[in-house]
Each structure stands twice: as C-alpha cells, then as structure tokens.
Amino acid sequence: MSTSTSGQALPEPPATRSGSVLRDWFLPPRPAEPGAVTARRERRALVVELVIVFAITLGMAGVQSLISLLDALLRPEGLGEQAVAINASRSTLGLLDLAQQLVNILRLFSWGALGVYLLWRGGIALRSVGLRRDRLGGDCAGGAGLAALIGIPGLGLYLLAHALGLNLSVQPSTLGEAWWRAPVLVLSALGNSFAEEILVVGYLLTRLRQLGLRENGALWLSAVLRGSYHLYQGFGGFVGNVIMGLVYGRVWQRTNRLWALVAGHALIDVVAFLGYALLRGRVGWLP
C-alpha cells in the first residue's frame, strides 16, 4: 500500500489487489491459528492419532478400494465391462436390509463425529474449522454452487473415463423399490458427505496445520486420500475425486466454511443416488 505526500495511506490499485487475491488462492498464507505444535511428545501424539483415525475410517477404506481395483484389473473382462454398486442390498429380507443400511449410515455419522470430538477435545473451537450455526443459509447456497461446479463436470469425466475403459460402471443404487429406498438414499448421501468433509477436510487439514505442513502440501495429501477410497470405481473415480478434493480443500482453506462443503457434497450424492434409482433402465446414455 502506497502513501500520499500528507502521509495518508492510499488504496492499492485494482490490478494489485486482484493479483494478491489470485496469489492467495494458489499460494495461501498459513493462518495464525491453530499454531504449529513444537513439543516432540505432542507432535508424536498427533501423528499416532492421525494413523489410528484413518486406520479405522477412510484410510482403511482406501486400502480396501485399492485391492478392489487390483482385483478388477486382473479379471479377464475390461474395467468398462464391470460394474460396482455404491448402495446395494445387504439382505434378501426387506426389514433386515433396511437395518443393515441404517447401521452403515450410522457408522458414517460416527466417523464424522469422531473427527469433531477429537478436534474439540484437543482445544480446537469448532467455529474455527467452519462448523458454525449462524450462517447455515449462506452455507447451503454456497454448497449448491459447489455441487454445480463439481457435479456437472464430474459426470462428464465419469462418462468419458467409462467410454475409454478406464472406469467401472458405477451404479449409485441397486436397491429394490422398497418404501424406505428414497429416505435411506438421502440419509446415505448425508452420511457420506458428513464423514468425508469432516475427516478429510476439517479434521485432517487442521491436524496437518498443527504439524507445520504448508497449505498446498496438506491440500494434496487430503485430495489424494479422498481419491484413494474411490479407486474401487476405477481411474476416473480416482482422478475425479482428487480434483474434487483440491477444489473443496482450497475453498475451506480460503473461506473456513465447512458446512458449505458438507451441503455441496450431500447435494451431489442425493442427485446421483435418487436420480440413478429413477433413471436406471429408462435412459440409454447411463451405463
């Protein structure tokens, strides 16, 4: 910022301000809080905590997803000729199937709750990671924008990867036409979005800040982790979710609005799950 001959500060030229904003999106400064942990014992405890959390949640899902992809690659048919379902029946008996679906959804919410609890127990104010209740309307609107930004190109990337034989046919729902199908699919979308955005963005990026990692390095770790547990879908699913992780993680780093990410992710999944259930077998362009 320049000064006048009278000593008063003059505003920066518009080009300078816009250049600064653009630079901050690609090379964001590290926020002052939370501060980096310097004590060796505390740093070791954070690393152990991260290993345990992701060993029982999305990190283990990433390992299982990699094994699933290797199994698909070793089969005689190509990836494009194989299919994988996200929400599939777990029992031939309707009520038991419903119970299994609800237990799985509860597990997802429990994973997200674990991340929230550990941050809170570690002295991190939940408002500081974007879990605020005073701007939910704005977060929902922002989430809708993020859903459009990611969802529409993501569908195109999936169709392209499938056409090139790099992705399995992803079936968001193969549940039968039970009375509980729609609410279960909505709850499943909410559970997925809550668990993923809390753990992979709010929790992980906060802990990496405490360990002193740079914002870009932490962002890439978060994005690759997100892609890893989608490897069961094929290479297109991995790439698409890494891109989503880069966008969502950067939005959080710059705006600190975590509920917006949860809302945007949930909207993408609700449209995918319910839309596929309604369109399955009725349109020719859907694998």
Number of C-alpha atoms within 10 A of each C-alpha: 9 10 11 8 6 6 8 9 11 10 11 12 10 9 9 12 13 12 10 12 13 12 12 12 13 11 13 16 14 15 11 8 11 18 13 15 17 11 9 9 9 13 17 13 12 18 14 11 14 17 13 12 19 18 14 11 20 22 20 15 19 22 16 17 21 19 14 15 20 14 11 19 15 10 10 8 10 14 23 18 13 16 14 17 16 15 18 15 18 14 13 8 9 15 12 13 16 17 13 15 22 15 12 13 20 14 16 23 21 16 22 23 16 18 20 22 14 14 19 12 10 10 10 16 14 14 13 15 24 20 19 15 10 9 12 15 11 13 22 18 14 17 24 20 15 22 22 14 14 19 22 11 12 21 13 12 16 23 19 14 22 23 14 12 18 20 28 27 23 21 20 22 22 17 19 12 10 10 9 13 18 16 11 18 24 18 18 25 26 21 22 21 25 24 25 22 26 26 25 25 26 28 21 22 24 23 22 22 20 18 20 17 16 14 20 18 11 20 24 17 18 23 24 19 21 28 24 25 21 23 25 28 28 28 22 24 24 22 22 22 23 22 18 21 24 18 17 24 27 21 17 20 25 13 12 19 24 26 27 30 30 24 26 26 26 25 23 21 22 20 17 19 23 19 13 19 20 13 11 16 11 9 10 8 7 13 16
